[in-house]
Amino acid sequence: MTDVFLGDLPLWSDIDARALLEELCAKHCVPFDVLEP
């Protein structure tokens, strides 16, 4: 079994998805680095 890390998920390489996550974090007062791999 290979290890899978959050940074390997396609979500992190998608610029639009990342921007949306940053927006959601700001809206809900959650630091973005909590989600960052």
PQR file of N, CA, C, O and H, with PARSE charges and radii, in Angstrom:
ATOM      1  N   MET A   1       0.844  -1.183   0.000 -0.4000 1.5000
ATOM      2  CA  MET A   1       0.000   0.000   0.000 -0.0000 2.0000
ATOM      3  C   MET A   1       0.889   1.245   0.000  0.5500 1.7000
ATOM      4  O   MET A   1       1.844   1.334   0.772 -0.5500 1.4000
ATOM      5  N   THR A   2       0.572   2.190  -0.858 -0.4000 1.5000
ATOM      6  CA  THR A   2       1.364   3.417  -0.909 -0.0000 2.0000
ATOM      7  C   THR A   2       0.740   4.479  -0.016  0.5500 1.7000
ATOM      8  O   THR A   2      -0.471   4.502   0.203 -0.5500 1.4000
ATOM      9  H   THR A   2      -0.204   2.118  -1.485  0.4000 1.0000
ATOM     10  N   ASP A   3       1.588   5.347   0.487 -0.4000 1.5000
ATOM     11  CA  ASP A   3       1.106   6.445   1.322 -0.0000 2.0000
ATOM     12  C   ASP A   3       0.531   7.540   0.436  0.5500 1.7000
ATOM     13  O   ASP A   3       1.085   7.852  -0.618 -0.5500 1.4000
ATOM     14  H   ASP A   3       2.571   5.329   0.308  0.4000 1.0000
ATOM     15  N   VAL A   4      -0.574   8.115   0.864 -0.4000 1.5000
ATOM     16  CA  VAL A   4      -1.193   9.228   0.153 -0.0000 2.0000
ATOM     17  C   VAL A   4      -1.240  10.411   1.112  0.5500 1.7000
ATOM     18  O   VAL A   4      -1.709  10.291   2.244 -0.5500 1.4000
ATOM     19  H   VAL A   4      -1.024   7.861   1.720  0.4000 1.0000
ATOM     20  N   PHE A   5      -0.755  11.535   0.650 -0.4000 1.5000
ATOM     21  CA  PHE A   5      -0.711  12.732   1.477 -0.0000 2.0000
ATOM     22  C   PHE A   5      -1.664  13.783   0.916  0.5500 1.7000
ATOM     23  O   PHE A   5      -1.967  13.773  -0.277 -0.5500 1.4000
ATOM     24  H   PHE A   5      -0.375  11.632  -0.270  0.4000 1.0000
ATOM     25  N   LEU A   6      -2.136  14.689   1.773 -0.4000 1.5000
ATOM     26  CA  LEU A   6      -3.054  15.737   1.314 -0.0000 2.0000
ATOM     27  C   LEU A   6      -2.486  16.523   0.144  0.5500 1.7000
ATOM     28  O   LEU A   6      -3.218  16.881  -0.779 -0.5500 1.4000
ATOM     29  H   LEU A   6      -1.890  14.696   2.742  0.4000 1.0000
ATOM     30  N   GLY A   7      -1.205  16.789   0.176 -0.4000 1.5000
ATOM     31  CA  GLY A   7      -0.566  17.547  -0.894 -0.0000 2.0000
ATOM     32  C   GLY A   7      -0.583  16.835  -2.228  0.5500 1.7000
ATOM     33  O   GLY A   7      -0.376  17.461  -3.268 -0.5500 1.4000
ATOM     34  H   GLY A   7      -0.611  16.498   0.926  0.4000 1.0000
ATOM     35  N   ASP A   8      -0.826  15.534  -2.215 -0.4000 1.5000
ATOM     36  CA  ASP A   8      -0.873  14.757  -3.451 -0.0000 2.0000
ATOM     37  C   ASP A   8      -2.237  14.827  -4.133  0.5500 1.7000
ATOM     38  O   ASP A   8      -2.363  14.470  -5.305 -0.5500 1.4000
ATOM     39  H   ASP A   8      -0.995  15.026  -1.370  0.4000 1.0000
ATOM     40  N   LEU A   9      -3.244  15.279  -3.417 -0.4000 1.5000
ATOM     41  CA  LEU A   9      -4.590  15.326  -3.987 -0.0000 2.0000
ATOM     42  C   LEU A   9      -4.685  16.416  -5.058  0.5500 1.7000
ATOM     43  O   LEU A   9      -4.069  17.473  -4.915 -0.5500 1.4000
ATOM     44  H   LEU A   9      -3.142  15.569  -2.465  0.4000 1.0000
ATOM     45  N   PRO A  10      -5.442  16.174  -6.118 -0.5600 1.5000
ATOM     46  CA  PRO A  10      -5.573  17.141  -7.210  0.2800 2.0000
ATOM     47  C   PRO A  10      -6.099  18.498  -6.742  0.5500 1.7000
ATOM     48  O   PRO A  10      -5.819  19.520  -7.369 -0.5500 1.4000
ATOM     49  N   LEU A  11      -6.850  18.513  -5.658 -0.4000 1.5000
ATOM     50  CA  LEU A  11      -7.412  19.754  -5.140 -0.0000 2.0000
ATOM     51  C   LEU A  11      -6.338  20.815  -4.919  0.5500 1.7000
ATOM     52  O   LEU A  11      -6.564  21.991  -5.206 -0.5500 1.4000
ATOM     53  H   LEU A  11      -7.077  17.683  -5.149  0.4000 1.0000
ATOM     54  N   TRP A  12      -5.177  20.413  -4.415 -0.4000 1.5000
ATOM     55  CA  TRP A  12      -4.136  21.374  -4.070 -0.0000 2.0000
ATOM     56  C   TRP A  12      -3.429  21.931  -5.292  0.5500 1.7000
ATOM     57  O   TRP A  12      -2.805  22.989  -5.211 -0.5500 1.4000
ATOM     58  H   TRP A  12      -4.994  19.458  -4.182  0.4000 1.0000
ATOM     59  N   SER A  13      -3.511  21.246  -6.420 -0.4000 1.5000
ATOM     60  CA  SER A  13      -2.868  21.760  -7.627 -0.0000 2.0000
ATOM     61  C   SER A  13      -3.839  22.562  -8.487  0.5500 1.7000
ATOM     62  O   SER A  13      -3.435  23.151  -9.490 -0.5500 1.4000
ATOM     63  H   SER A  13      -4.018  20.386  -6.486  0.4000 1.0000
ATOM     64  N   ASP A  14      -5.117  22.592  -8.106 -0.4000 1.5000
ATOM     65  CA  ASP A  14      -6.139  23.338  -8.834 -0.0000 2.0000
ATOM     66  C   ASP A  14      -6.217  24.751  -8.248  0.5500 1.7000
ATOM     67  O   ASP A  14      -6.651  24.935  -7.111 -0.5500 1.4000
ATOM     68  H   ASP A  14      -5.445  22.114  -7.291  0.4000 1.0000
ATOM     69  N   ILE A  15      -5.798  25.737  -9.027 -0.4000 1.5000
ATOM     70  CA  ILE A  15      -5.735  27.126  -8.553 -0.0000 2.0000
ATOM     71  C   ILE A  15      -7.110  27.640  -8.138  0.5500 1.7000
ATOM     72  O   ILE A  15      -7.238  28.313  -7.116 -0.5500 1.4000
ATOM     73  H   ILE A  15      -5.446  25.588  -9.951  0.4000 1.0000
ATOM     74  N   ASP A  16      -8.137  27.327  -8.923 -0.4000 1.5000
ATOM     75  CA  ASP A  16      -9.491  27.794  -8.606 -0.0000 2.0000
ATOM     76  C   ASP A  16     -10.018  27.157  -7.323  0.5500 1.7000
ATOM     77  O   ASP A  16     -10.649  27.829  -6.507 -0.5500 1.4000
ATOM     78  H   ASP A  16      -8.033  26.780  -9.753  0.4000 1.0000
ATOM     79  N   ALA A  17      -9.763  25.879  -7.146 -0.4000 1.5000
ATOM     80  CA  ALA A  17     -10.220  25.182  -5.942 -0.0000 2.0000
ATOM     81  C   ALA A  17      -9.510  25.738  -4.708  0.5500 1.7000
ATOM     82  O   ALA A  17     -10.123  25.918  -3.656 -0.5500 1.4000
ATOM     83  H   ALA A  17      -9.250  25.333  -7.809  0.4000 1.0000
ATOM     84  N   ARG A  18      -8.237  26.003  -4.848 -0.4000 1.5000
ATOM     85  CA  ARG A  18      -7.463  26.553  -3.729 -0.0000 2.0000
ATOM     86  C   ARG A  18      -7.986  27.936  -3.339  0.5500 1.7000
ATOM     87  O   ARG A  18      -8.097  28.254  -2.155 -0.5500 1.4000
ATOM     88  H   ARG A  18      -7.739  25.857  -5.703  0.4000 1.0000
ATOM     89  N   ALA A  19      -8.305  28.756  -4.346 -0.4000 1.5000
ATOM     90  CA  ALA A  19      -8.847  30.092  -4.082 -0.0000 2.0000
ATOM     91  C   ALA A  19     -10.188  29.986  -3.355  0.5500 1.7000
ATOM     92  O   ALA A  19     -10.471  30.765  -2.445 -0.5500 1.4000
ATOM     93  H   ALA A  19      -8.214  28.498  -5.308  0.4000 1.0000
ATOM     94  N   LEU A  20     -11.004  29.024  -3.759 -0.4000 1.5000
ATOM     95  CA  LEU A  20     -12.298  28.817  -3.108 -0.0000 2.0000
ATOM     96  C   LEU A  20     -12.104  28.392  -1.652  0.5500 1.7000
ATOM     97  O   LEU A  20     -12.813  28.868  -0.765 -0.5500 1.4000
ATOM     98  H   LEU A  20     -10.774  28.391  -4.499  0.4000 1.0000
ATOM     99  N   LEU A  21     -11.157  27.508  -1.410 -0.4000 1.5000
ATOM    100  CA  LEU A  21     -10.880  27.087  -0.035 -0.0000 2.0000
ATOM    101  C   LEU A  21     -10.401  28.261   0.821  0.5500 1.7000
ATOM    102  O   LEU A  21     -10.798  28.399   1.978 -0.5500 1.4000
ATOM    103  H   LEU A  21     -10.582  27.122  -2.130  0.4000 1.0000
ATOM    104  N   GLU A  22      -9.548  29.101   0.243 -0.4000 1.5000
ATOM    105  CA  GLU A  22      -9.057  30.269   0.977 -0.0000 2.0000
ATOM    106  C   GLU A  22     -10.211  31.208   1.316  0.5500 1.7000
ATOM    107  O   GLU A  22     -10.266  31.768   2.411 -0.5500 1.4000
ATOM    108  H   GLU A  22      -9.226  28.989  -0.697  0.4000 1.0000
ATOM    109  N   GLU A  23     -11.127  31.373   0.371 -0.4000 1.5000
ATOM    110  CA  GLU A  23     -12.300  32.221   0.576 -0.0000 2.0000
ATOM    111  C   GLU A  23     -13.185  31.660   1.696  0.5500 1.7000
ATOM    112  O   GLU A  23     -13.644  32.402   2.564 -0.5500 1.4000
ATOM    113  H   GLU A  23     -11.082  30.918  -0.519  0.4000 1.0000
ATOM    114  N   LEU A  24     -13.415  30.358   1.666 -0.4000 1.5000
ATOM    115  CA  LEU A  24     -14.236  29.720   2.699 -0.0000 2.0000
ATOM    116  C   LEU A  24     -13.587  29.833   4.075  0.5500 1.7000
ATOM    117  O   LEU A  24     -14.269  30.068   5.072 -0.5500 1.4000
ATOM    118  H   LEU A  24     -13.042  29.755   0.961  0.4000 1.0000
ATOM    119  N   CYS A  25     -12.287  29.668   4.121 -0.4000 1.5000
ATOM    120  CA  CYS A  25     -11.575  29.798   5.396 -0.0000 2.0000
ATOM    121  C   CYS A  25     -11.734  31.207   5.953  0.5500 1.7000
ATOM    122  O   CYS A  25     -11.995  31.383   7.143 -0.5500 1.4000
ATOM    123  H   CYS A  25     -11.733  29.478   3.311  0.4000 1.0000
ATOM    124  N   ALA A  26     -11.577  32.205   5.095 -0.4000 1.5000
ATOM    125  CA  ALA A  26     -11.719  33.593   5.532 -0.0000 2.0000
ATOM    126  C   ALA A  26     -13.144  33.856   6.026  0.5500 1.7000
ATOM    127  O   ALA A  26     -13.340  34.515   7.047 -0.5500 1.4000
ATOM    128  H   ALA A  26     -11.365  32.062   4.128  0.4000 1.0000
ATOM    129  N   LYS A  27     -14.121  33.346   5.306 -0.4000 1.5000
ATOM    130  CA  LYS A  27     -15.534  33.544   5.663 -0.0000 2.0000
ATOM    131  C   LYS A  27     -15.851  32.956   7.034  0.5500 1.7000
ATOM    132  O   LYS A  27     -16.639  33.525   7.790 -0.5500 1.4000
ATOM    133  H   LYS A  27     -13.962  32.811   4.476  0.4000 1.0000
ATOM    134  N   HIS A  28     -15.237  31.818   7.355 -0.4000 1.5000
ATOM    135  CA  HIS A  28     -15.538  31.127   8.606 -0.0000 2.0000
ATOM    136  C   HIS A  28     -14.450  31.313   9.662  0.5500 1.7000
ATOM    137  O   HIS A  28     -14.430  30.611  10.672 -0.5500 1.4000
ATOM    138  H   HIS A  28     -14.597  31.356   6.741  0.4000 1.0000
ATOM    139  N   CYS A  29     -13.543  32.267   9.420 -0.4000 1.5000
ATOM    140  CA  CYS A  29     -12.475  32.604  10.375 -0.0000 2.0000
ATOM    141  C   CYS A  29     -11.625  31.390  10.756  0.5500 1.7000
ATOM    142  O   CYS A  29     -11.278  31.196  11.921 -0.5500 1.4000
ATOM    143  H   CYS A  29     -13.559  32.837   8.599  0.4000 1.0000
ATOM    144  N   VAL A  30     -11.302  30.587   9.755 -0.4000 1.5000
ATOM    145  CA  VAL A  30     -10.442  29.423   9.955 -0.0000 2.0000
ATOM    146  C   VAL A  30      -9.117  29.708   9.252  0.5500 1.7000
ATOM    147  O   VAL A  30      -9.116  30.011   8.059 -0.5500 1.4000
ATOM    148  H   VAL A  30     -11.585  30.745   8.808  0.4000 1.0000
ATOM    149  N   PRO A  31      -8.007  29.620   9.948 -0.5600 1.5000
ATOM    150  CA  PRO A  31      -6.720  29.855   9.292  0.2800 2.0000
ATOM    151  C   PRO A  31      -6.496  28.840   8.164  0.5500 1.7000
ATOM    152  O   PRO A  31      -6.693  27.640   8.355 -0.5500 1.4000
ATOM    153  N   PHE A  32      -6.090  29.322   7.007 -0.4000 1.5000
ATOM    154  CA  PHE A  32      -5.908  28.443   5.854 -0.0000 2.0000
ATOM    155  C   PHE A  32      -4.827  27.400   6.097  0.5500 1.7000
ATOM    156  O   PHE A  32      -4.905  26.287   5.577 -0.5500 1.4000
ATOM    157  H   PHE A  32      -5.930  30.297   6.852  0.4000 1.0000
ATOM    158  N   ASP A  33      -3.824  27.756   6.882 -0.4000 1.5000
ATOM    159  CA  ASP A  33      -2.727  26.804   7.105 -0.0000 2.0000
ATOM    160  C   ASP A  33      -3.174  25.554   7.869  0.5500 1.7000
ATOM    161  O   ASP A  33      -2.439  24.568   7.914 -0.5500 1.4000
ATOM    162  H   ASP A  33      -3.761  28.660   7.304  0.4000 1.0000
ATOM    163  N   VAL A  34      -4.363  25.582   8.468 -0.4000 1.5000
ATOM    164  CA  VAL A  34      -4.919  24.387   9.104 -0.0000 2.0000
ATOM    165  C   VAL A  34      -5.172  23.315   8.047  0.5500 1.7000
ATOM    166  O   VAL A  34      -5.016  22.123   8.313 -0.5500 1.4000
ATOM    167  H   VAL A  34      -4.961  26.383   8.431  0.4000 1.0000
ATOM    168  N   LEU A  35      -5.564  23.745   6.845 -0.4000 1.5000
ATOM    169  CA  LEU A  35      -5.871  22.810   5.766 -0.0000 2.0000
ATOM    170  C   LEU A  35      -4.669  22.478   4.897  0.5500 1.7000
ATOM    171  O   LEU A  35      -4.607  21.412   4.285 -0.5500 1.4000
ATOM    172  H   LEU A  35      -5.691  24.713   6.629  0.4000 1.0000
ATOM    173  N   GLU A  36      -3.718  23.399   4.849 -0.4000 1.5000
ATOM    174  CA  GLU A  36      -2.573  23.212   3.949 -0.0000 2.0000
ATOM    175  C   GLU A  36      -1.765  21.981   4.315  0.5500 1.7000
ATOM    176  O   GLU A  36      -1.485  21.721   5.485 -0.5500 1.4000
ATOM    177  H   GLU A  36      -3.769  24.265   5.346  0.4000 1.0000
ATOM    178  N   PRO A  37      -1.395  21.225   3.280 -0.5600 1.5000
ATOM    179  CA  PRO A  37      -0.579  20.029   3.538  0.2800 2.0000
ATOM    180  C   PRO A  37       0.843  20.392   3.920  0.5500 1.7000
ATOM    181  O   PRO A  37       1.660  19.506   4.170 -0.5500 1.4000
TER
END
